[in-house]
Amino acid sequence: MRIIAGAAKGRKLLTPTAGTRPLTGRVREALFSSLARRVPGARVLDLYAGSGSLGLEALSRGAASAVFVERGRSAVRALRANVTTVGLGGSVEDGAVASFLRTSSGTYDLVFVDPPYADPPPAVDTVLAGLEPLLAPEATIVVHRRTGDPPVSVEFPVERAERRYGDATLYVLRRRSSE
């Protein structure tokens, strides 16, 4: 797997030995084409980061910062190596997403939520609810789920788009400003 575009284009990324399913290059390319205007200068949060391919791609395309949250041992090792290899910054939080959401005080413009397919839909919806206080007024959230799973649900107002790529479905949620 490689960074597709931007300052780190072509840099090879390590993938964890087990327990992750990174999006294919084709899907990442389509996703980032749709997010092109939202990435430059964005504060990015990559939850269930795995190799960090989404957050690192965002950094390569001009995001201002990225925080990666992952708890799998081999994934954290690969993620740290990838952050170093890409060389565009980013901080790695080794731990559970729920704990991070309870203790974080950051504000994010672009959030990637890529939980294991085994996580039931209500658990994903709980993560999205915990994420709300960390979102900038018009933040964009991208949720990766298995095609056929129930759609994600959020309690706050969003514009919603759904894109299917084989067995992967991406939900792109743009928070509506309350102003």
C-alpha positions as MATLAB code, in Angstrom:
seq = 'MRIIAGAAKGRKLLTPTAGTRPLTGRVREALFSSLARRVPGARVLDLYAGSGSLGLEALSRGAASAVFVERGRSAVRALRANVTTVGLGGSVEDGAVASFLRTSSGTYDLVFVDPPYADPPPAVDTVLAGLEPLLAPEATIVVHRRTGDPPVSVEFPVERAERRYGDATLYVLRRRSSE';
ca = [
       0.000    0.000    0.000;
       1.254    3.482   -0.888;
       0.330    7.125   -0.436;
      -1.609    8.043   -3.593;
      -1.040   11.787   -3.985;
       0.462   14.918   -2.507;
       3.750   15.629   -0.750;
       4.355   11.986    0.189;
       3.075   10.445   -3.051;
       4.461    6.962   -3.604;
       5.725    6.394   -0.053;
       5.152    2.787    0.913;
       3.140    2.049    4.062;
       3.513   -0.970    6.305;
       0.343   -2.901    6.988;
      -0.331   -4.603   10.328;
       0.175   -8.346   10.409;
      -3.462   -9.090   11.290;
      -6.801   -7.641   12.304;
      -7.140   -4.793    9.800;
      -8.646   -4.408    6.333;
      -7.282   -1.255    4.715;
      -9.290    0.391    1.988;
      -7.935   -0.346   -1.453;
      -6.044    2.338   -3.323;
      -8.943    2.704   -5.742;
     -11.408    3.392   -2.908;
      -9.018    5.803   -1.151;
      -8.472    7.654   -4.416;
     -12.228    8.006   -4.999;
     -12.787    9.097   -1.401;
     -10.079   11.751   -1.462;
     -11.277   13.041   -4.831;
     -14.670   13.661   -3.214;
     -13.027   15.336   -0.179;
     -10.553   17.478   -2.151;
     -11.782   20.851   -0.858;
     -12.081   19.696    2.747;
      -8.534   18.360    3.228;
      -6.144   21.341    2.914;
      -5.583   22.849    6.361;
      -7.886   20.322    8.079;
      -7.360   18.995   11.583;
      -7.774   15.247   11.064;
      -8.767   12.496   13.486;
      -8.252    8.903   12.293;
     -10.130    6.484   14.607;
      -9.341    2.754   14.410;
      -6.401    3.942   12.328;
      -4.783    0.605   11.485;
      -1.869    1.493    9.201;
      -2.904    5.152    9.232;
      -3.456    5.200    5.478;
      -6.416    7.606    5.634;
      -4.889   10.165    7.977;
      -1.497    9.948    6.279;
      -3.113   10.445    2.871;
      -4.824   13.545    4.282;
      -1.496   14.883    5.599;
       0.114   14.241    2.230;
      -2.674   16.249    0.581;
      -2.230   19.265    2.862;
      -4.057   18.587    6.135;
      -2.640   20.714    8.969;
      -2.458   17.923   11.564;
      -3.570   14.375   12.292;
      -4.217   12.313   15.396;
      -4.300    8.533   14.955;
      -6.103    6.326   17.496;
      -5.399    2.588   17.474;
      -5.059   -0.110   20.103;
      -3.992   -3.256   18.219;
      -0.373   -4.020   19.067;
       0.845   -4.827   15.536;
      -1.233   -1.975   14.097;
       0.304    0.556   16.501;
       3.808   -0.616   15.534;
       3.032   -0.292   11.814;
       1.277    3.042   12.374;
       4.231    4.565   14.243;
       6.621    3.377   11.536;
       4.345    4.835    8.834;
       4.086    8.229   10.561;
       7.897    8.319   10.693;
       8.297    7.144    7.080;
       5.833    9.659    5.668;
       7.502   12.417    7.707;
       4.610   14.884    7.747;
       3.846   14.735   11.448;
       0.898   13.262   13.263;
       0.521   11.878   16.747;
      -0.337    8.302   17.645;
      -2.663    7.577   20.570;
      -2.258    3.968   21.690;
      -5.582    2.959   23.233;
      -9.303    2.434   22.840;
     -11.356    4.874   20.799;
     -13.984    5.248   23.553;
     -11.311    6.273   26.083;
      -9.809    8.770   23.660;
     -13.210   10.341   22.978;
     -13.908   10.734   26.715;
     -10.588   12.474   27.415;
      -9.791   14.437   24.248;
     -10.251   18.173   24.087;
      -9.269   18.687   20.443;
     -11.501   19.955   17.648;
     -11.452   18.215   14.283;
     -12.524   19.178   10.768;
     -12.188   15.743    9.152;
     -12.709   12.445   10.963;
     -12.232    8.913    9.665;
     -14.072    6.153   11.556;
     -13.014    2.707   10.353;
     -13.985    0.185   13.061;
     -13.650   -3.573   12.663;
     -16.524   -5.093   10.704;
     -17.219   -7.230   13.786;
     -18.202   -4.115   15.783;
     -22.014   -4.081   15.860;
     -23.825   -1.065   14.387;
     -24.984    0.224   17.809;
     -21.332    0.383   18.959;
     -20.431    2.464   15.902;
     -23.384    4.786   16.569;
     -22.151    5.207   20.169;
     -18.719    6.233   18.873;
     -20.359    8.782   16.571;
     -22.343   10.219   19.496;
     -19.146   10.501   21.570;
     -17.458   12.250   18.691;
     -19.931   15.129   18.456;
     -18.286   17.430   21.079;
     -14.956   17.176   19.198;
     -16.328   18.267   15.822;
     -15.765   21.643   14.213;
     -19.045   23.339   13.164;
     -19.023   21.911    9.609;
     -16.827   18.863   10.134;
     -16.857   15.940    7.738;
     -16.982   12.369    9.088;
     -16.237    9.346    6.913;
     -17.429    5.991    8.271;
     -16.331    2.716    6.648;
     -18.693   -0.228    7.122;
     -19.393   -3.513    5.410;
     -21.952   -3.287    2.597;
     -25.199   -4.774    3.883;
     -24.764   -3.595    7.483;
     -27.463   -1.228    8.746;
     -26.714    2.430    7.951;
     -24.929    4.485   10.582;
     -27.060    6.696   12.784;
     -26.205   10.066   14.312;
     -28.189   12.254   16.699;
     -26.899   15.586   15.383;
     -27.837   17.222   12.059;
     -25.757   16.090    9.081;
     -25.831   16.023    5.321;
     -25.363   12.385    4.336;
     -23.919   10.645    1.307;
     -23.414    6.912    0.887;
     -20.943    5.342   -1.524;
     -20.571    1.614   -2.144;
     -17.386   -0.047   -3.379;
     -17.915   -3.819   -3.474;
     -18.060   -5.065    0.124;
     -17.201   -1.609    1.541;
     -19.684    1.202    2.116;
     -18.500    4.701    2.979;
     -20.851    7.093    4.736;
     -19.782   10.708    4.319;
     -21.472   12.846    6.943;
     -21.082   16.606    6.947;
     -22.130   18.235   10.165;
     -24.524   21.108    9.639;
     -23.608   24.300   11.407;
     -26.005   25.132   14.231;
     -25.708   28.846   13.432;
];
